[in-house]
Amino acid sequence: MAPSELQRQVSQNKNDITAIYDLLRHTNEKVESIHTRVGSIDTRVGSIDTRVGSIDTRVGSIDTRVASTDTRVGSIDTRVASTDTRVGSIDTRVASTDTRVASITVALRRHDNRFDEIQQTLELHGTRLSRLDETLRDHGTRLASLESRFDTVDGRFETLEGQLAEVLMILRGRGGAATS
């Protein structure tokens, strides 16, 4: 090989090595940029996890309130059944309230628009929870109204029992006079 050919190959190799270093530097910059974005995504995921935890707490509170409401409805059902047996003219049905809260399943991807969808979903759940709170308050009002009505019916039963006792005494008094 001629010295100029060797020098050309050395020069070509040097240029190739420089290009490889430039490519490596560019790749390292891209990796650092991706690493920064992943850190940002991790921060946003932590924020979403916190919000989901808050929603879980609210759902737990609602479950407790629903269980309390179910207990009260059961007690009212028992009183209505007793009243139906004694009088036979009251036919009241109390509907129980079932609340379903769908669990939030989040599939995280690297795309920012996916986080916006998750945010919208969380806002919708907040609205639904507010509506559930309103429904529970309405049920509390209805239960209080039913309890008041039951107290009124109990008073009427007591009055009827007293009147029935008086009628029986009158009838026994007449029957005793007829038999003696």
Order of alpha helices (4+ residues) and beta strands (2+ residues): alpha-alpha
